[in-house]
Amino acid sequence: MIVPNNNVVEFPPAAPAGSNSSGAGPSGAPGANDDGLPGGKSASRGAGFAPQLAMRLRAWEDGTRFYPGAIALCALCLGLVSSHAPAAGVIGSAAAGALFVLHKTIKAALVTAALSAGFYLIPEARTAPAYWTTLGMVAAAGFFPRSLVTVLLRAPRWTWVLALLVAMASFCATLIAPGLPTTVAVFTGSLSAAFLGAGLARHLAMVDARLLAWGEDGLVPVTRDLLLGRVTAGMLHDLAQPLNVISMANGNMRYIVEQLDIGEESRKQLLDRVARISTHTEAAAFILSLFRWFGRDGDKERSALSVRSALERAVAATKSNVRHHGVSVELDGNALDHLLPEHHGALEMMAVAALLSAFGSFIGPGSEKRKGKVLLRAAMTPVHVVVTVQCIDENEAPAPGCKLDHATLWLVEQVAIEAGGDFRSMLRSSQPTRFVIRLGRDDI
């Protein structure tokens, strides 16, 4: 790399297309990066395969890959012995709850199939309530809708204590009270244990995020976007300064053009160019404003902080993420003019997260573009302001759903909880509603 005195950085010329950058240099000697691989394609494959293999080996080494398999094995073994030891079925239900949270549908289905085959191998299992209960819990872990995960785990904290006490009492009852009380204790204890197992698995997944499929490409894209946002926030002031200089220079240019002794046609052309610069400068300033005030209520007039303004800012911030012009966004509902001075920024962040996922519904698996509409409907209830995000295709039918990665979903859920509200992601192919945002009314 050569740095001359004119402050222009010049890079060495790129290698011609089809040449091997790791091959011989001008003198015929091997390059510094030559690994001795026979061809360029082989070298790139080897370079790409090695890091992936290292990551997989590391995941196996620290035990991350073993958690779901070990939990499934525990559920299977405890379920098989529950016909002779009903208390084991209670613990097996806790493992079933963990499988439900970890989204291990295939493992839950395999355990269900193995327990079903156990009816032919263990005659006592056919009449054992604990065996049937464990089988039902594992089957539910594999086939219940995943939207229930966030709903169940938003329960108040006292419910965890209650579930622990109920599970403990039921476990003891299965050991000391034979007969009908055992059947009741197994059922109630299994429900409580499944709830506790789901909560423990969720906490474990938060500690070691690799347990969950946080996105199609893992945590790297989420981390990159998070850090990119923080870096951008630090650049906003530096971007605003040259923008102000351009705006001031453009104003001075307009004054000079108006004073020049030139023909009207030339003056008109120059003024048109000045107007275009002004228009684009104002558009850039508006984008900077979206960055600077994103998710913040700021010092603006409180009478302007309404549901409508929050949704409009969210639409403006995500407009660049619509990959084609066949998708429109509409606002509707009787709650658009409701004031939200305290939670305006929270609603804007939740709406942005919902819109980013909603726009992905109009891009097919092969990157084909679909036409449709995203409808933001804000409605008033006696105690809440409810905003639904609906995706409708060009035939007024529900558009295919696009999954929001778990990391972003969890973070937005925390924002909603801090604002005293709720954020739900709904993936139901028969309904157009994709997200539901609820905020408590502060006027009652």
C-alpha angles and dihedrals in degrees: 000000000000122000111193126189095265091074091244115131113219122196126205113266115271119250115263118266112276094021122120110245091198093052132091121322127226091289093051095251119133115268123251092251096047109129095184095252115150099237143013094249092049090049093051091048091051092047091050096043097051097063092046091051091048091052092049092049090049091051090052091045097056092044099246093129092050098059099080093040092049092049091050091049090051091050090051097047095043090047092052093052095042090089088067098028111035091187089066089062090062091056090044089057089056088056089050090055090052091052089052093055094043090055093233098154096157094050091048090049091051092050090048091052092048093049090048089054088051090074088072095045099041112043092188090061092071092069100030113109091199091056093050091046093051091047091052093049093051092046090050089051089059102041109028115105114267092227087079091067096076092038094054095044094052090071117129116271094248089064090066091056090046092049091050092051093046092049091049093048092046092048091053092046092055089057100047107024115061123189129032095349088060092057092051091044092050092051097046092040092050092053092049092045092050089052091049092046090052091051094048091048091050091052091048090050090053091052093047106027094188089077091074128056092243091180143338091276100031128242097320097084092045092050091046092052091047093051092042089056092052092047091049091051089059092050097052095088092048090050093049094057098060089041090057090049091051091049093050093046090050091053091051090048091054090053091049093048091051090053097046120108097233137124120286092242092054091043090052092051092050093047090050090055091047090051091050091052089049093050094051092044091055090048091052090048090052091052090050089050090054089053096046097047099034109137092356128110091207125179096305124133106286092219088066095055099095136140089260095054092048093051093044091052090048091052092048092048093052099038092101090058093066102099096202141018096248093089122080129188122215133186120213141158142079095269099065093101094046110121119241105179094154102041103028093115093046092053090048092053093047092048091050091052091049094047094049089057094040093056089056089064090073096057113081128216091266092047090259114155121241126197122227149110137271111212121199106197118187116194135177123232126181091269108010145051105225121198117188124193112211128187116206126177126221091275092056090251125128111280119229113274124248116210119236112224114255096238094057091040092054093047093049090048089057090051089053093048091050088053091050091250143101137248119196130183113208124190106185116145093204095057130057094217111105103166136022120200120190126187126178116247114245095195096075 
